[in-house]
Amino acid sequence: MSISNPVVTTSIIVSNIPVQVVRKSIKNLHLSVCPPDGHVRVAVPVQMTDDNVRLAVITHLSWIKKQQAKFQAQTRQSPREMITGESHYLFGKRYRLEVIEHRGRHEVVIKNNSTLQLFITPGTSTQNRALVLNEWYRDQLKARIPDLLNHWQPVIGKEVADWGIKRMKTKWGSCNISQRRIWLNLELAKKPIECLEYVLVHELVHLLERHHNARFKAYMDKYLPHWQQCRDILKREPLENENWVD
């Protein structure tokens, strides 16, 4: 959940590990092992040399490998074929997919609080079925986010100028401080609702504090005392299979 800044991105190899190096206007080095595959990302001050970056990565090799092992061990969703009988999730609840071919418009309907009925025209491809479902997920998020913003913006004392939903492979959310715009990951529609609230609060707090420092954590403790539990839920939730559909 990083903040958008002008950046220069390069890559280096350290002990056979590819490392993405992002140089931007910051004071300290920030090392991350990112989902879904555990790739290594280092955000560094613009003037920091590659040799100093390598030294920092080598110093943390044991921690990096431990984090990568966690990602490899984490449950992944099997590739989605968009066929009847598959399990799909909405805000943490499991639903059985029922694909129904008809001549009308494409739509998704919840039936009996247990089934997602996907209505599509005959011959619709797997990819287009996924697109229909993703647009439905987008609509579910759009229906929830305004109420959360209306609740949390007065509490935190900051308002966003704009917000949006998009697919993001490495972040659950992002915040552009200068434009006061936040983005939320479409995958949050599949996660428990408290995860959506946590990510939204996290991004709003970035309007008070840019960095993930002690001040930022103090704000999170103040506004959302259970935020670490929500973060851990996201870490435990099955990762999306690499076959992303935009």
Contacts in CASP RR format, 6 or more apart in sequence:
PFRMAT RR
TARGET T0000
AUTHOR 0000-0000-0000
METHOD contacts of the structure
MODEL  1
MSISNPVVTTSIIVSNIPVQVVRKSIKNLHLSVCPPDGHVRVAVPVQMTD
DNVRLAVITHLSWIKKQQAKFQAQTRQSPREMITGESHYLFGKRYRLEVI
EHRGRHEVVIKNNSTLQLFITPGTSTQNRALVLNEWYRDQLKARIPDLLN
HWQPVIGKEVADWGIKRMKTKWGSCNISQRRIWLNLELAKKPIECLEYVL
VHELVHLLERHHNARFKAYMDKYLPHWQQCRDILKREPLENENWVD
1 171 0 8 1.000
1 172 0 8 1.000
1 173 0 8 1.000
1 174 0 8 1.000
1 175 0 8 1.000
1 199 0 8 1.000
1 202 0 8 1.000
1 203 0 8 1.000
1 206 0 8 1.000
2 43 0 8 1.000
2 171 0 8 1.000
2 174 0 8 1.000
3 174 0 8 1.000
3 175 0 8 1.000
3 176 0 8 1.000
3 177 0 8 1.000
3 206 0 8 1.000
3 210 0 8 1.000
4 174 0 8 1.000
4 175 0 8 1.000
4 176 0 8 1.000
4 177 0 8 1.000
5 24 0 8 1.000
5 25 0 8 1.000
5 26 0 8 1.000
6 24 0 8 1.000
6 25 0 8 1.000
7 22 0 8 1.000
7 23 0 8 1.000
7 24 0 8 1.000
8 22 0 8 1.000
8 23 0 8 1.000
8 24 0 8 1.000
8 46 0 8 1.000
9 20 0 8 1.000
9 21 0 8 1.000
9 22 0 8 1.000
9 23 0 8 1.000
10 20 0 8 1.000
10 21 0 8 1.000
10 23 0 8 1.000
10 50 0 8 1.000
11 18 0 8 1.000
11 19 0 8 1.000
11 20 0 8 1.000
11 21 0 8 1.000
12 18 0 8 1.000
12 19 0 8 1.000
12 21 0 8 1.000
12 50 0 8 1.000
12 53 0 8 1.000
12 54 0 8 1.000
13 19 0 8 1.000
14 54 0 8 1.000
14 57 0 8 1.000
14 58 0 8 1.000
14 61 0 8 1.000
15 57 0 8 1.000
15 58 0 8 1.000
15 61 0 8 1.000
17 40 0 8 1.000
17 57 0 8 1.000
17 61 0 8 1.000
17 64 0 8 1.000
18 39 0 8 1.000
18 40 0 8 1.000
19 40 0 8 1.000
19 41 0 8 1.000
19 42 0 8 1.000
19 53 0 8 1.000
19 57 0 8 1.000
20 39 0 8 1.000
20 40 0 8 1.000
20 41 0 8 1.000
20 42 0 8 1.000
21 42 0 8 1.000
21 44 0 8 1.000
21 50 0 8 1.000
21 53 0 8 1.000
22 41 0 8 1.000
22 42 0 8 1.000
22 43 0 8 1.000
22 44 0 8 1.000
23 43 0 8 1.000
23 44 0 8 1.000
23 45 0 8 1.000
23 46 0 8 1.000
23 48 0 8 1.000
24 43 0 8 1.000
24 45 0 8 1.000
24 46 0 8 1.000
25 45 0 8 1.000
25 46 0 8 1.000
26 43 0 8 1.000
26 44 0 8 1.000
26 45 0 8 1.000
26 211 0 8 1.000
27 45 0 8 1.000
28 45 0 8 1.000
29 42 0 8 1.000
29 43 0 8 1.000
29 44 0 8 1.000
29 45 0 8 1.000
29 48 0 8 1.000
29 53 0 8 1.000
29 56 0 8 1.000
30 42 0 8 1.000
30 43 0 8 1.000
30 44 0 8 1.000
30 212 0 8 1.000
31 40 0 8 1.000
31 41 0 8 1.000
31 42 0 8 1.000
31 56 0 8 1.000
31 57 0 8 1.000
31 60 0 8 1.000
31 64 0 8 1.000
32 40 0 8 1.000
32 41 0 8 1.000
32 42 0 8 1.000
32 43 0 8 1.000
33 39 0 8 1.000
33 40 0 8 1.000
33 41 0 8 1.000
33 64 0 8 1.000
33 67 0 8 1.000
33 68 0 8 1.000
33 71 0 8 1.000
34 40 0 8 1.000
34 41 0 8 1.000
34 170 0 8 1.000
35 71 0 8 1.000
35 169 0 8 1.000
35 170 0 8 1.000
35 239 0 8 1.000
36 71 0 8 1.000
36 76 0 8 1.000
36 169 0 8 1.000
36 239 0 8 1.000
36 240 0 8 1.000
36 242 0 8 1.000
37 71 0 8 1.000
37 242 0 8 1.000
38 67 0 8 1.000
38 68 0 8 1.000
38 71 0 8 1.000
38 72 0 8 1.000
39 170 0 8 1.000
40 57 0 8 1.000
40 64 0 8 1.000
41 170 0 8 1.000
42 53 0 8 1.000
42 56 0 8 1.000
42 57 0 8 1.000
44 52 0 8 1.000
44 53 0 8 1.000
57 64 0 8 1.000
71 239 0 8 1.000
74 235 0 8 1.000
74 236 0 8 1.000
74 238 0 8 1.000
74 239 0 8 1.000
75 238 0 8 1.000
75 239 0 8 1.000
76 238 0 8 1.000
76 239 0 8 1.000
76 240 0 8 1.000
76 241 0 8 1.000
77 238 0 8 1.000
77 239 0 8 1.000
77 240 0 8 1.000
77 241 0 8 1.000
78 241 0 8 1.000
79 241 0 8 1.000
79 243 0 8 1.000
80 86 0 8 1.000
80 88 0 8 1.000
80 126 0 8 1.000
80 130 0 8 1.000
80 241 0 8 1.000
80 243 0 8 1.000
81 126 0 8 1.000
82 97 0 8 1.000
82 99 0 8 1.000
82 118 0 8 1.000
82 126 0 8 1.000
82 129 0 8 1.000
82 130 0 8 1.000
82 133 0 8 1.000
83 97 0 8 1.000
83 99 0 8 1.000
84 97 0 8 1.000
84 98 0 8 1.000
84 99 0 8 1.000
85 96 0 8 1.000
85 97 0 8 1.000
85 98 0 8 1.000
86 96 0 8 1.000
86 97 0 8 1.000
87 94 0 8 1.000
87 95 0 8 1.000
87 96 0 8 1.000
87 97 0 8 1.000
88 94 0 8 1.000
88 95 0 8 1.000
88 96 0 8 1.000
88 97 0 8 1.000
88 116 0 8 1.000
88 133 0 8 1.000
88 190 0 8 1.000
89 95 0 8 1.000
89 190 0 8 1.000
89 191 0 8 1.000
90 110 0 8 1.000
90 116 0 8 1.000
90 137 0 8 1.000
90 140 0 8 1.000
90 189 0 8 1.000
90 190 0 8 1.000
91 140 0 8 1.000
91 189 0 8 1.000
91 190 0 8 1.000
91 191 0 8 1.000
91 192 0 8 1.000
91 193 0 8 1.000
91 196 0 8 1.000
92 190 0 8 1.000
92 191 0 8 1.000
92 192 0 8 1.000
92 193 0 8 1.000
95 110 0 8 1.000
95 114 0 8 1.000
95 115 0 8 1.000
95 116 0 8 1.000
96 114 0 8 1.000
96 115 0 8 1.000
96 116 0 8 1.000
97 115 0 8 1.000
97 116 0 8 1.000
97 118 0 8 1.000
98 111 0 8 1.000
98 115 0 8 1.000
98 116 0 8 1.000
98 117 0 8 1.000
98 118 0 8 1.000
99 118 0 8 1.000
99 120 0 8 1.000
99 129 0 8 1.000
100 117 0 8 1.000
100 118 0 8 1.000
100 119 0 8 1.000
100 120 0 8 1.000
101 119 0 8 1.000
101 120 0 8 1.000
101 121 0 8 1.000
101 122 0 8 1.000
101 123 0 8 1.000
101 124 0 8 1.000
102 119 0 8 1.000
102 120 0 8 1.000
102 121 0 8 1.000
103 121 0 8 1.000
103 122 0 8 1.000
104 119 0 8 1.000
104 121 0 8 1.000
105 119 0 8 1.000
106 119 0 8 1.000
106 120 0 8 1.000
106 121 0 8 1.000
106 124 0 8 1.000
106 132 0 8 1.000
107 119 0 8 1.000
107 132 0 8 1.000
107 136 0 8 1.000
108 116 0 8 1.000
108 117 0 8 1.000
108 118 0 8 1.000
108 119 0 8 1.000
108 132 0 8 1.000
108 133 0 8 1.000
108 136 0 8 1.000
109 116 0 8 1.000
109 117 0 8 1.000
109 119 0 8 1.000
110 116 0 8 1.000
110 117 0 8 1.000
111 117 0 8 1.000
116 133 0 8 1.000
118 129 0 8 1.000
118 132 0 8 1.000
118 133 0 8 1.000
120 128 0 8 1.000
120 129 0 8 1.000
120 132 0 8 1.000
124 132 0 8 1.000
127 245 0 8 1.000
130 245 0 8 1.000
131 245 0 8 1.000
134 186 0 8 1.000
134 245 0 8 1.000
137 186 0 8 1.000
137 189 0 8 1.000
137 190 0 8 1.000
138 165 0 8 1.000
138 186 0 8 1.000
138 189 0 8 1.000
140 189 0 8 1.000
141 165 0 8 1.000
141 184 0 8 1.000
141 186 0 8 1.000
141 188 0 8 1.000
141 189 0 8 1.000
141 196 0 8 1.000
142 165 0 8 1.000
144 193 0 8 1.000
144 196 0 8 1.000
145 163 0 8 1.000
145 165 0 8 1.000
145 184 0 8 1.000
145 196 0 8 1.000
145 200 0 8 1.000
148 196 0 8 1.000
148 197 0 8 1.000
148 200 0 8 1.000
149 160 0 8 1.000
149 163 0 8 1.000
149 200 0 8 1.000
152 197 0 8 1.000
152 200 0 8 1.000
152 201 0 8 1.000
152 204 0 8 1.000
152 223 0 8 1.000
153 159 0 8 1.000
153 160 0 8 1.000
153 204 0 8 1.000
155 223 0 8 1.000
156 201 0 8 1.000
156 204 0 8 1.000
156 205 0 8 1.000
156 207 0 8 1.000
156 208 0 8 1.000
156 219 0 8 1.000
156 223 0 8 1.000
158 180 0 8 1.000
158 204 0 8 1.000
158 207 0 8 1.000
158 208 0 8 1.000
159 180 0 8 1.000
160 180 0 8 1.000
160 181 0 8 1.000
160 182 0 8 1.000
160 204 0 8 1.000
160 207 0 8 1.000
161 179 0 8 1.000
161 180 0 8 1.000
161 181 0 8 1.000
162 179 0 8 1.000
162 180 0 8 1.000
162 181 0 8 1.000
162 182 0 8 1.000
163 181 0 8 1.000
163 182 0 8 1.000
163 183 0 8 1.000
163 184 0 8 1.000
164 181 0 8 1.000
164 182 0 8 1.000
164 183 0 8 1.000
164 184 0 8 1.000
165 183 0 8 1.000
165 184 0 8 1.000
165 185 0 8 1.000
165 186 0 8 1.000
166 183 0 8 1.000
166 184 0 8 1.000
166 185 0 8 1.000
166 186 0 8 1.000
167 185 0 8 1.000
167 186 0 8 1.000
167 187 0 8 1.000
167 244 0 8 1.000
167 246 0 8 1.000
168 174 0 8 1.000
168 183 0 8 1.000
168 185 0 8 1.000
168 186 0 8 1.000
168 187 0 8 1.000
169 244 0 8 1.000
171 185 0 8 1.000
172 184 0 8 1.000
172 185 0 8 1.000
172 187 0 8 1.000
172 188 0 8 1.000
172 195 0 8 1.000
172 199 0 8 1.000
172 234 0 8 1.000
173 182 0 8 1.000
173 183 0 8 1.000
173 184 0 8 1.000
173 185 0 8 1.000
173 199 0 8 1.000
173 202 0 8 1.000
173 203 0 8 1.000
174 182 0 8 1.000
174 183 0 8 1.000
174 203 0 8 1.000
175 181 0 8 1.000
175 182 0 8 1.000
175 183 0 8 1.000
175 203 0 8 1.000
175 204 0 8 1.000
175 206 0 8 1.000
175 207 0 8 1.000
176 182 0 8 1.000
177 206 0 8 1.000
177 207 0 8 1.000
177 210 0 8 1.000
180 207 0 8 1.000
182 200 0 8 1.000
182 203 0 8 1.000
182 204 0 8 1.000
184 196 0 8 1.000
184 199 0 8 1.000
184 200 0 8 1.000
184 203 0 8 1.000
185 199 0 8 1.000
187 240 0 8 1.000
188 195 0 8 1.000
188 196 0 8 1.000
188 199 0 8 1.000
189 196 0 8 1.000
191 233 0 8 1.000
191 234 0 8 1.000
191 237 0 8 1.000
192 233 0 8 1.000
194 226 0 8 1.000
194 230 0 8 1.000
194 233 0 8 1.000
195 230 0 8 1.000
195 233 0 8 1.000
195 234 0 8 1.000
195 237 0 8 1.000
197 224 0 8 1.000
197 230 0 8 1.000
198 224 0 8 1.000
198 227 0 8 1.000
198 230 0 8 1.000
198 231 0 8 1.000
198 234 0 8 1.000
199 234 0 8 1.000
201 220 0 8 1.000
201 223 0 8 1.000
201 224 0 8 1.000
201 227 0 8 1.000
202 220 0 8 1.000
202 227 0 8 1.000
205 216 0 8 1.000
205 219 0 8 1.000
205 220 0 8 1.000
205 223 0 8 1.000
206 216 0 8 1.000
208 216 0 8 1.000
208 219 0 8 1.000
209 215 0 8 1.000
209 216 0 8 1.000
209 219 0 8 1.000
220 227 0 8 1.000
221 227 0 8 1.000
224 230 0 8 1.000
END
